[in-house]
Each structure stands twice: as structure tokens, then as C-alpha cells.
């Protein structure tokens, strides 16, 4: 069952959830920094990863809202597993920020 609007709004501001998003951002940024430069759009991805590494708190704050709206987060809320949260974060980044 999807989160209510109030639950979604609360999760978007939850410091523990935002910290988890930050870890997922840093993990994905590290992955991008180590990928082959032949990957499609690598240079844009690398620029994003460098910015994310420099300012992970800011990136996590920016991503929290669209990540909460991801279907898996809507289903699981703050109980989402780390693996599923990682997938949700990467999906949002790939679809909206890179």
C-alpha cells in the first residue's frame, strides 16, 4: 500500500532516511567513477559523480523528494531495504539527473 501524502512528506524530511539516500548516492558515485569511459554518457555521469562526492548532503537533500515518490519507496516507506533503496536512488538519478 502506498504511503499517504502526509507519510510521504514526513519521509522526505526524515534525517535518517536522507542519510541513507546520501550513502546510496556516494555508493553510486563511486561506481560511476570506476566505470569504463566507454559507458554511454560517461562524461556526464562522471561530472555528476564528482559533484555528488563533493557535496553529498546537498545531493541527498535534492534527491530525497523524487526518491520518496519511487514506487518501491512508496510501498516500503522507511522500512525499505538498503538494496531496494539503492535501486530506487539509482533509478531516480539515471532518469532525472544524468
NORBELTA-V63542 format. One record per backbone hydrogen bond with DSSP energy under -0.5 kcal/mol. NH is the residue of the N-H (numbers start at 0). CO is the residue of the C=O. E is the energy in kcal/mol with one decimal. If there is no record, write none. Layout:
{{NH:CO:E} {NH:CO:E}}
This chain:
{{2:73:-0.6} {7:3:-2.6} {8:4:-2.8} {9:5:-2.3} {10:6:-2.5} {11:7:-2.1} {12:8:-0.7} {12:9:-1.0} {13:9:-0.5} {13:10:-1.0} {17:13:-2.6} {18:14:-2.2} {19:15:-1.7} {20:16:-2.3} {21:17:-2.3} {22:18:-2.0} {23:19:-2.1} {24:20:-2.6} {25:21:-2.5} {26:22:-2.4} {27:23:-2.3} {28:24:-2.8} {29:25:-2.3} {30:26:-1.9} {31:27:-2.5} {32:28:-2.4} {33:29:-1.1} {33:30:-0.6} {34:31:-1.2} {38:35:-1.6} {41:38:-1.8} {44:40:-2.6} {45:41:-3.1} {46:42:-2.2} {47:43:-2.2} {48:44:-2.6} {49:45:-2.6} {50:46:-2.1} {51:47:-2.7} {52:48:-2.1} {53:49:-1.8} {54:50:-2.4} {58:54:-2.2} {59:55:-2.6} {60:56:-2.2} {61:57:-2.2} {62:58:-2.5} {63:59:-1.8} {64:60:-0.6} {65:61:-0.6} {66:62:-2.6} {67:63:-2.3} {68:64:-1.3} {69:66:-1.5} {73:69:-2.6} {74:70:-1.7} {75:71:-2.7} {76:72:-3.1} {78:75:-1.5} {79:76:-1.6} {84:80:-2.5} {85:81:-2.6} {86:82:-1.9} {87:83:-2.3} {88:84:-2.9} {89:85:-2.6} {90:86:-2.4} {91:87:-2.3} {92:88:-2.6} {93:89:-2.8} {94:90:-2.3} {95:91:-2.0} {96:92:-2.5} {97:92:-1.5}}
